[in-house]
Each structure stands twice: as C-alpha cells, then as structure tokens.
Amino acid sequence: MASIGGNPQAPLAGYDAQAAAEFCSRWLPAWTGNDPGRLASFYTEDAFYSDPARPAGIEGRDALLGYFTRLLARYPAWVWTHRRSLPVPEGFLNFWSATVDGSEENRFDGVCVVRLRDGLIFRNEVFFDASALKPR
C-alpha cells in the first residue's frame, strides 16, 4: 500500500486545508516575477502539467521549464492567490485566483489538481476560462 509521510500503514491521503495552504504559500509566489527555474523546482523530473493552452499536457521538468520560460516572460507581473482546497489522493484540489497585472479588475479564477510525491508536484492539471488572458 502506498503511503504519505513514510508511514507504510497509512493509506494514500490528500493534503488537508492547512497543508495545502502551506504548500501554496511557497509555490504560488513562484509564478510571479519571471523566474521559471524557481517555478520548475516545485515539480518532479517526470511531472505532467496541463492547462487550457496545453490541454494535451507537457511531460518532464525540462519541457516544463521551456514552457514556463515563455509563459512567465509573457505574464511577469501576474499574482496567484490560494482561495481554498479540497483533499484528493496524494494532494489537493486548489481553488485559486490570479491577476494579470496585480489589479482586481483583471482577476480570473480557476481550479487545479495538484498531486505530490516527496513534496514535489508530479501532476498538475489547471482549469480556467482562457479568454481571461486575451487582450480586452
């Protein structure tokens, strides 16, 4: 049986609200400031990531680094905020909001599945209305 925290008797459990908020307090700021290496460091070598622009997904930290380099260069000032979470096996469902330029008028909301192994994200599936990123 798989376990979390090294206890072989514990069933595969999700992150509770406190653990999810703590992880997000470190991870979400890495989306701001155009530092793709910092952001990629939160992901495993074999990570899978998808979002509305890449619905088929991206596999592997190296490929993610290339994608994050382009994405963060395009949106260097956006700010991501954790709103709440629900546990899922090996992680949590993250309800978030983001602003493209720090202003509430350019805020959009979404949700993502965050699954972790040894404290790093191995699967991150992001969902939001992509029209929020189109010029108005």
N, C-alpha and C positions, 0 to 999 in steps of 0.2 A: 504494500500500500504506500502511495506517495505521501509525503508529509511536508509541512511548513515548519520552519524553525528547528529542523534537525531532530524532531521527535518522531521516530518511526511508528509510533502508535497513534499519532494524531491524523485524522482524515484531512484530505486536501481542503483547506479552508480559504475563504476570501478575507480580504482586509476589512476590518471594522472601520467605522467612520473616522475614528481618531487616527488609526494607522494610515488610512487613505489620505487624510488631510495633511499628515506629517510628510508623507512621500510627496504630495503635490506641492507643499511649501518649498521643497528643494527642486523639483522637476519643472514646474510651470515657469518659474523665472528664467530658466534656461532657454525658453522660447523667445525671450526679449533680448535685444542688444547685438544681434548678428554674430553669435559665437557658435557656429554649427558643431564644432568639436566638443564643446561643453554639452550641448544637447545630445549628441550621439553617444556620449559617455554613459547615459542613462539606459542604453539599450544593449542587449546581448549581441554577441558576434553573429548569431543566427536569427536575429529578430525579424519579425514580419510586421510591416506597417502599411496601413491603407487610409486614404482619406478621399473626399469627393473628387479631387484632381487625379488620384491614382487608385481607382476602385479595385483594380486587379491586384494591387499591392506591390510592395517593394520588399525584397528579401536580403538580409545581411546588413551588418553595420556599415560596411564600406559603401554599399549602394545607398543606404540611408544618409550617410554623410554627404554624398553628392547631391541628393535631393534637398536635404536641409540647407546646404550651402546656397543653392538657388532660391529656396523659399525664404530663408531668413534675410537674404540680401534684398529681396523684394519687399518684405514687411519687417524692417528692423525695429520699428517702434511699437509693434503690437504688444499688448499686455494680456496675459491669460489669468483668469481667476477661477479657483475651485469653488463651486457653489455647494455641492453635496455629493454623496456617493452611496452606492449600494454594494454589498459584497457579492462577488462572483467567484467561482473556483479559481484559486491561485491569484486573485487580485480584486479589482473593483470596477464598477461602472462609475465613471467620472462625469458628473454634470458640471459644465463649465460655461463661462462667458469669456469673450475676448473683445478687445477694442483694437482697431487697426492703428489708430494714432493716439490712443490714450483718452479720447473723448467719448463720453457716453452716447452721443448721437451716432457714433459709428460702432456701436456694440452689436455683437451677434452671439447667439447661444448655440450650444451643441452638447453632445454626449460622446464619450469614447469608452471602449473596453480596454482596460489596462490589466494585462496578466504578467506576473513577475516570477522570476526564478533567481534565487540567490540575490535578491534586492535589485535586480535589473529587469527591465521590460523585455519580454520575449515576444509579446503580441500586443499591438496597439491598433485598434480599428476606430477611426474617427468619423463622426457623422454630424453634418450641419448643412444648412442651405448655402451652397457655394455662391449664390447670387449676392450674398453679403460682401463678398470681396471684389465685386465688379464696380468699376467707377460709376458714380452717380451723376 
